[in-house]
Amino acid sequence: IDSGGDPAGARLLGRFRNMMPREETDVFCIVNASRPETSTPEGVKEYLQGIEESSGLEITGIVNNTHMLEHTEISHIRKGDKICKEVSDELDIPVRYVGVFRPLVGEVPEDVVGEIVPMSMYLRETWMSK
């Protein structure tokens, strides 16, 4: 379930928490370090804690999904990796995955944490091109 990644979406997700057994449920925090609110470890921690408080669910994994759409470079993924590692170490929440646009998959350095999930863009609204 993608709840939108903010406290309002997390509140909605929280309404269903009694139907999600903790031992069978993973709750991932998706981090795009290119966004202002998650561009620092402190920002990610605030974001993560806000989602936990609003949903009543515990975050069990971090996903580094740092990108700049079609302008993504390995340096963006590296920035997200550094931030996610720091948050992971401090809060003891593993970095589980790293989203990578397919053309860059072969260029991701081996020390980037998380299982690589190749991604493609299938739909693009015209307003995103401006």
C-alpha positions as CSV (number, residue, x, y, z in Angstrom):
1,I,0.0,0.0,0.0
2,D,1.5,3.3,-1.0
3,S,0.0,5.8,1.5
4,G,1.6,8.9,-0.1
5,G,4.5,9.2,2.4
6,D,3.3,12.0,4.6
7,P,1.6,12.1,8.0
8,A,-1.9,12.5,6.3
9,G,-1.4,9.4,4.2
10,A,0.1,7.6,7.2
11,R,-3.0,8.4,9.3
12,L,-5.1,6.7,6.6
13,L,-2.8,3.7,6.7
14,G,-3.1,3.7,10.5
15,R,-6.8,3.1,10.2
16,F,-6.0,-0.4,8.9
17,R,-3.2,-1.3,11.3
18,N,-5.3,-3.7,13.3
19,M,-5.7,-5.8,10.1
20,M,-2.0,-5.9,9.6
21,P,-0.2,-8.4,11.9
22,R,3.1,-6.8,12.9
23,E,5.0,-10.1,12.3
24,E,3.7,-10.3,8.7
25,T,3.8,-6.6,7.8
26,D,6.7,-4.5,6.5
27,V,6.4,-0.7,6.5
28,F,9.0,1.0,4.3
29,C,9.9,4.6,4.3
30,I,10.8,5.7,0.8
31,V,13.5,8.3,0.8
32,N,14.3,10.7,-2.1
33,A,17.2,12.8,-0.9
34,S,16.6,15.1,-3.8
35,R,13.4,16.4,-2.1
36,P,13.9,19.3,0.4
37,E,12.2,17.5,3.3
38,T,14.4,14.4,3.0
39,S,17.6,16.0,1.9
40,T,19.3,15.6,5.3
41,P,19.5,12.8,7.8
42,E,17.6,15.0,10.3
43,G,14.9,15.6,7.7
44,V,14.5,11.9,7.0
45,K,14.4,11.1,10.7
46,E,11.6,13.7,11.2
47,Y,9.7,12.4,8.2
48,L,10.0,8.8,9.4
49,Q,9.0,9.6,13.0
50,G,6.0,11.6,11.7
51,I,4.9,8.6,9.7
52,E,5.2,6.3,12.6
53,E,3.4,8.6,15.0
54,S,0.5,9.2,12.5
55,S,0.1,5.6,11.5
56,G,0.8,3.8,14.8
57,L,3.0,1.5,12.7
58,E,6.7,0.9,13.0
59,I,9.0,1.5,10.0
60,T,10.8,-1.8,9.3
61,G,12.9,-0.7,6.3
62,I,14.3,2.2,4.4
63,V,14.2,2.4,0.6
64,N,16.7,4.8,-1.1
65,N,14.7,6.1,-4.1
66,T,16.8,9.2,-4.7
67,H,16.4,10.4,-8.2
68,M,15.9,13.5,-10.4
69,L,13.7,11.7,-12.9
70,E,15.4,11.4,-16.3
71,H,18.3,13.6,-15.1
72,T,19.3,11.1,-12.4
73,E,23.1,10.5,-12.0
74,I,25.0,8.1,-9.8
75,S,25.9,11.1,-7.6
76,H,22.2,11.4,-6.7
77,I,22.0,7.7,-5.7
78,R,25.2,8.1,-3.7
79,K,23.8,11.1,-1.8
80,G,20.7,9.1,-0.9
81,D,22.9,6.1,0.1
82,K,24.9,8.3,2.5
83,I,21.8,9.8,4.1
84,C,20.0,6.4,4.3
85,K,23.0,4.7,5.8
86,E,23.3,7.4,8.5
87,V,19.6,7.1,9.4
88,S,19.8,3.3,9.3
89,D,22.8,3.2,11.7
90,E,21.2,5.7,14.1
91,L,17.7,4.3,14.2
92,D,18.7,0.6,13.6
93,I,16.3,0.3,10.6
94,P,17.9,-1.5,7.7
95,V,18.2,0.0,4.2
96,R,16.3,-2.7,2.3
97,Y,16.2,-1.5,-1.3
98,V,17.6,1.1,-3.7
99,G,15.5,2.2,-6.7
100,V,17.6,2.7,-9.8
101,F,16.5,3.8,-13.2
102,R,17.3,0.9,-15.6
103,P,20.0,2.7,-17.6
104,L,22.1,3.3,-14.5
105,V,21.8,-0.2,-12.9
106,G,25.2,-1.4,-14.1
107,E,26.9,1.8,-12.8
108,V,25.8,1.5,-9.2
109,P,28.9,1.1,-7.0
110,E,29.0,-2.2,-5.0
111,D,29.1,-0.4,-1.7
112,V,25.6,1.2,-2.1
113,V,23.4,-0.5,0.5
114,G,20.2,-2.3,-0.4
115,E,19.0,-4.7,-3.0
116,I,18.8,-2.9,-6.4
117,V,15.3,-2.6,-7.8
118,P,15.5,-1.6,-11.5
119,M,12.9,1.1,-12.3
120,S,11.4,2.5,-15.5
121,M,9.2,5.5,-16.2
122,Y,6.0,4.4,-17.9
123,L,3.8,7.5,-17.7
124,R,4.9,11.1,-17.7
125,E,2.5,14.0,-17.4
126,T,3.3,16.9,-19.8
127,W,3.5,19.3,-16.8
128,M,6.6,17.4,-15.5
129,S,8.6,18.3,-18.7
130,K,8.6,22.1,-17.9
